[in-house]
Amino acid sequence: MTKHPSRRLLFVGAHPGTAGSNISASRELANQLAQQGWAVDVVSTRASGVGRLVEQVGAAMRASTGGTMVVLDVFGGRAFHWARLVGKVCAARGVPYVAYLHGGGLPQVAERAPDAIGTLLQNASATVSPSPWLARTVASRWVVPQVIPNGIELSRYRWRQRERMGVSMLWVRALHPIYRPELAVQVVQRLHAQGIPATLTMLGPDKAGMRGTLTALIAQSGLAEHIRVVGAVPKEEIPRWMDEADLLLNTTDVDNAPVSLVEAMASGLPVVTTNAGGIPDLLAAYRGPAPTPRGSAEALTAAVTSLLEQPEAAAAASVSGREIAQAYDWPAVHARWSALLRTITERAA
């Protein structure tokens, strides 16, 4: 194991430890760096609310000025204002921090509160984005961000080339309005109207009471026998679900660089997705269906049928997807993070 600097890493963000919650990309990174010999702490495991903010700010105030480096999650919405407060505490106490950008909603924050996000990024020792899109649209006006993708453990995903495909579709996101799960139901409806007996399995934790709404919609559509809403599943089970499916359907309106798309490509699953946020950048070299306009069940359905009608296109998507996914393998990703963190540590010494 590589010996790393004695400075501890404090990951500050949303890291709920409750069942039914997805593990965040930041928490995955923290786990990976700990396995590589870094001393790592994580806060907060509270699901939401003021308690999370109190834990985050308290951890920043207790951080050793000479012995701790903070990796600070920066999301849009209310979470941005919490990150901004933690950043202020770090800057005031001389604790170096890395601004770790996340979420397709962050560009809207940059437009509404440019001074606030500019100060947060300029006070950071470095800014990291998992996608060129977020780096370009959010950070580049203030700093030169580093693009380090979210990682996956590539060996856990069995690659299987899809050619003459079936119609077993998989959807993997939180059940939340911004991810438009109802569009997936509409795609299944349209395929059945064309005589294509598609099935859909939906994985992801319930957010904002969306599961009840979705279940009612499925029943009203007469598709209860064809659409299964599983809910949240453990991260280690995702490769099995990917292996059993024929393609991944992604209907989101807001997005950055979704790990679920990388996981699908690692498995050889063709991807049918909207063009939300950073997805076109993620799929720039992809030899599969082009990302479709957001909100269009018709365009998503056409992309699915094109794969069914063109086995050579499905085969090409399987091959190119695995090629893309190789750049997201954890050894390559955490090596880049370790190099960045060592540089910051040496500079601060």
C-alpha positions in Angstrom: 0.0 0.0 0.0 1.3 3.5 -0.9 2.3 5.7 2.0 0.4 9.0 1.8 1.0 12.3 3.6 -0.1 12.4 7.2 -2.7 15.1 6.5 -6.2 13.6 7.1 -9.0 13.9 4.6 -12.4 15.1 5.8 -15.1 14.5 3.3 -18.0 17.0 3.9 -21.3 16.4 2.2 -24.4 14.2 2.2 -23.4 10.7 3.2 -26.6 9.1 4.7 -26.0 5.7 6.2 -29.6 4.6 6.2 -31.1 1.7 4.2 -32.6 2.8 0.9 -30.1 5.6 0.3 -27.8 5.5 -2.6 -24.1 5.8 -1.8 -22.7 9.0 -3.2 -19.9 9.3 -5.6 -18.0 11.3 -2.9 -18.5 8.5 -0.4 -17.3 6.0 -2.9 -14.2 8.1 -3.4 -13.6 8.4 0.3 -13.8 4.6 0.7 -11.4 4.1 -2.2 -8.8 6.6 -0.8 -9.0 4.9 2.6 -8.2 1.6 1.0 -5.2 3.3 -0.6 -3.8 4.3 2.7 -5.2 7.8 3.3 -6.6 8.7 6.7 -10.3 9.5 5.9 -13.2 10.9 7.9 -16.7 11.4 6.5 -19.5 13.8 7.6 -22.5 13.9 7.7 -24.4 10.7 7.8 -27.7 12.4 8.7 -30.4 12.0 6.1 -31.2 15.7 5.9 -32.2 18.8 7.8 -30.4 21.2 10.1 -28.7 18.3 11.9 -26.6 17.6 8.8 -25.6 21.3 8.6 -24.6 21.4 12.3 -22.5 18.3 11.9 -20.8 19.6 8.7 -20.0 23.1 10.2 -18.9 21.5 13.5 -16.5 19.2 11.7 -15.0 22.0 9.8 -14.5 24.1 13.0 -12.8 21.2 14.7 -10.5 20.3 11.8 -6.8 20.7 12.5 -5.5 23.6 10.5 -2.2 21.9 9.9 -3.3 18.3 9.7 -6.6 18.2 7.8 -7.7 18.8 4.2 -11.5 19.0 3.4 -13.0 17.6 0.3 -16.2 19.6 0.1 -19.2 18.5 -1.9 -20.8 21.4 -3.8 -24.3 20.7 -5.1 -27.1 23.0 -6.2 -30.2 24.0 -4.2 -30.1 24.3 -0.4 -27.0 22.1 -0.2 -25.0 24.8 -2.0 -25.6 27.3 0.8 -24.4 24.8 3.3 -21.3 24.1 1.3 -20.7 27.8 1.1 -20.9 28.1 4.9 -18.4 25.2 5.4 -16.1 26.8 2.8 -16.2 30.1 4.8 -15.3 28.3 8.0 -12.4 26.5 6.3 -11.1 29.7 4.7 -11.3 31.6 7.9 -9.4 28.9 9.8 -6.8 28.2 7.2 -8.0 24.7 6.5 -7.4 23.8 2.8 -10.3 22.5 0.9 -11.1 21.0 -2.5 -14.4 22.1 -4.0 -15.9 18.9 -5.5 -18.6 19.8 -7.9 -21.7 17.7 -8.4 -25.2 17.8 -9.8 -27.0 19.0 -12.9 -28.6 21.9 -11.0 -25.3 23.6 -10.1 -25.2 25.8 -13.3 -28.5 27.5 -12.2 -26.8 28.3 -8.9 -23.9 29.9 -10.8 -26.3 32.1 -12.7 -28.3 33.1 -9.6 -25.5 33.6 -7.2 -22.3 34.2 -9.1 -20.5 36.1 -6.4 -21.2 33.4 -3.8 -20.0 30.5 -6.0 -17.1 32.5 -7.3 -15.8 33.2 -3.7 -16.3 29.5 -2.8 -14.2 28.3 -5.7 -11.5 31.0 -5.5 -10.9 30.2 -1.9 -10.5 26.5 -2.6 -7.1 24.9 -3.0 -8.5 23.1 -6.1 -11.8 22.6 -7.9 -12.7 19.2 -9.2 -15.5 18.3 -11.6 -16.5 14.8 -12.7 -17.5 16.1 -16.1 -16.2 18.6 -18.7 -19.7 20.1 -18.9 -19.8 21.1 -15.2 -16.3 22.4 -15.3 -17.1 24.4 -18.4 -20.5 25.8 -17.3 -19.8 26.4 -13.6 -16.2 26.8 -12.7 -14.2 28.0 -15.7 -15.2 31.6 -15.3 -13.4 31.7 -11.9 -10.8 28.9 -11.7 -9.2 26.3 -13.8 -11.0 23.1 -12.6 -9.6 19.6 -12.9 -11.8 17.0 -14.5 -11.6 13.7 -12.7 -14.5 11.3 -13.5 -16.5 9.4 -11.0 -15.2 5.9 -10.6 -16.5 2.4 -10.8 -15.0 -1.0 -10.0 -14.8 -2.2 -13.6 -14.0 -5.8 -12.8 -17.4 -6.2 -11.0 -19.3 -5.6 -14.3 -19.5 -8.6 -16.6 -19.2 -7.4 -20.2 -21.6 -9.1 -22.5 -22.1 -7.9 -26.1 -25.7 -7.3 -27.1 -26.6 -7.9 -30.7 -30.0 -9.4 -31.4 -31.5 -7.8 -28.3 -34.5 -8.6 -26.3 -36.7 -5.8 -24.8 -35.9 -6.1 -21.1 -35.1 -2.5 -20.1 -33.5 -1.2 -16.9 -34.0 2.3 -15.3 -31.6 3.2 -12.5 -32.1 6.6 -10.7 -33.7 8.0 -7.6 -37.5 8.1 -8.0 -37.6 11.9 -8.2 -39.4 14.3 -10.5 -36.2 15.7 -12.0 -35.3 12.2 -13.3 -38.8 11.9 -15.1 -39.6 8.3 -14.3 -43.0 8.8 -15.8 -41.3 9.1 -19.2 -40.0 5.6 -18.9 -43.6 4.4 -18.4 -44.6 6.3 -21.6 -41.8 4.6 -23.5 -43.1 1.2 -22.5 -46.6 2.3 -23.6 -45.4 3.4 -27.0 -43.5 0.2 -27.5 -46.5 -1.9 -26.7 -48.6 0.1 -29.1 -46.1 -0.9 -31.8 -46.5 -4.6 -30.8 -43.1 -4.7 -29.0 -43.6 -6.6 -25.7 -41.1 -4.5 -23.7 -40.6 -4.9 -20.0 -39.1 -2.3 -17.6 -37.4 -2.7 -14.2 -36.9 0.5 -12.2 -34.3 0.7 -9.5 -33.8 3.6 -7.1 -34.8 5.0 -3.7 -38.1 6.9 -3.4 -37.8 10.7 -3.3 -40.5 13.2 -2.7 -43.2 10.5 -2.6 -42.7 9.7 -6.2 -43.0 6.0 -5.9 -46.7 6.2 -5.0 -47.4 8.5 -8.0 -45.5 6.2 -10.3 -47.2 3.1 -9.1 -50.6 4.7 -9.7 -49.6 5.7 -13.2 -48.4 2.2 -14.1 -51.7 0.8 -12.9 -53.7 3.3 -14.9 -51.7 2.5 -18.0 -52.5 -1.2 -17.7 -48.7 -2.0 -17.6 -48.5 -3.5 -14.1 -47.4 -6.9 -15.5 -44.7 -5.3 -17.6 -43.2 -2.7 -15.3 -41.6 -3.6 -11.9 -40.7 -0.8 -9.5 -38.1 -2.5 -7.2 -36.9 0.5 -5.3 -33.5 1.0 -3.8 -31.0 -1.9 -4.0 -27.5 -2.3 -2.5 -24.7 -1.0 -4.7 -23.1 -4.4 -4.9 -26.2 -5.8 -6.6 -26.2 -3.3 -9.5 -23.9 -5.4 -11.7 -26.3 -8.3 -11.6 -29.3 -6.2 -12.7 -27.2 -4.7 -15.5 -26.1 -8.1 -16.7 -29.7 -9.4 -16.9 -31.0 -6.4 -18.9 -31.0 -5.7 -22.6 -30.6 -1.9 -22.5 -30.5 1.0 -20.1 -33.2 3.7 -20.3 -32.3 7.1 -18.8 -35.1 9.7 -18.9 -33.6 12.5 -16.8 -34.2 16.3 -17.2 -31.3 17.3 -15.0 -28.0 15.5 -14.9 -24.2 15.8 -14.8 -22.2 12.6 -15.4 -24.4 9.8 -14.1 -22.5 6.7 -12.9 -25.4 4.5 -13.9 -24.6 5.2 -17.6 -21.0 4.2 -17.0 -22.1 1.1 -15.2 -24.3 0.1 -18.1 -21.6 0.7 -20.6 -19.2 -1.4 -18.5 -21.7 -4.2 -18.8 -22.2 -3.9 -22.5 -25.7 -2.5 -22.1 -26.7 -0.1 -24.9 -27.7 3.2 -23.5 -30.8 5.2 -24.5 -30.8 8.6 -22.8 -31.8 12.2 -22.9 -29.3 14.9 -23.6 -29.5 16.4 -20.1 -26.5 18.4 -18.7 -23.2 16.6 -19.1 -24.5 13.5 -20.8 -23.5 14.5 -24.3 -19.9 15.0 -23.1 -20.0 11.6 -21.3 -21.1 10.0 -24.6 -19.0 12.0 -27.0 -17.2 8.9 -28.3 -20.1 6.5 -27.9 -21.1 4.5 -31.0 -24.7 4.1 -29.9 -28.0 6.1 -30.1 -27.4 9.8 -29.9 -28.8 11.5 -26.7 -32.4 12.6 -27.3 -34.1 15.9 -26.4 -35.3 16.1 -22.8 -38.9 15.3 -22.2 -39.6 13.4 -25.4 -40.9 9.9 -24.9 -41.3 9.7 -28.7 -37.6 10.3 -29.3 -36.6 7.8 -26.6 -38.9 5.2 -28.1 -37.5 5.8 -31.5 -33.9 5.3 -30.1 -35.0 2.0 -28.5 -36.6 0.7 -31.7 -33.6 1.6 -33.8 -31.5 -0.7 -31.6 -34.0 -3.5 -31.9 -34.1 -3.2 -35.7 -30.3 -2.8 -36.2 -28.3 -5.6 -34.4 -25.1 -4.1 -35.8 -25.8 -0.8 -34.0 -26.5 -2.6 -30.7 -23.2 -4.6 -31.1 -21.3 -1.4 -31.8 -22.8 0.3 -28.8 -21.8 -2.6 -26.5 -18.2 -2.5 -27.7 -17.7 1.3 -27.6 -19.5 1.5 -24.2 -16.9 -0.8 -22.6 -14.1 1.2 -24.1 -15.5 4.4 -22.6 -16.0 2.7 -19.2 -12.4 1.7 -18.9 -11.4 5.3 -18.2 -13.6 5.2 -15.2 -12.0 2.3 -13.4 -11.1 3.1 -9.8 -7.3 2.6 -10.0 -7.1 5.3 -12.7 -9.5 7.6 -10.9 -8.1 7.4 -7.3 -4.5 7.7 -8.7 -5.4 11.1 -10.1 -7.1 12.2 -6.9 -4.1 11.0 -4.8 -1.7 13.0 -7.1 -3.9 16.2 -6.7 -4.1 15.8 -2.9 -0.4 15.2 -2.5 0.3 18.3 -4.5 -2.0 20.4 -2.3 -0.4 18.9 0.8 3.1 19.7 -0.3 2.1 23.2 -1.3 0.6 23.8 2.1 3.6 22.5 4.0 
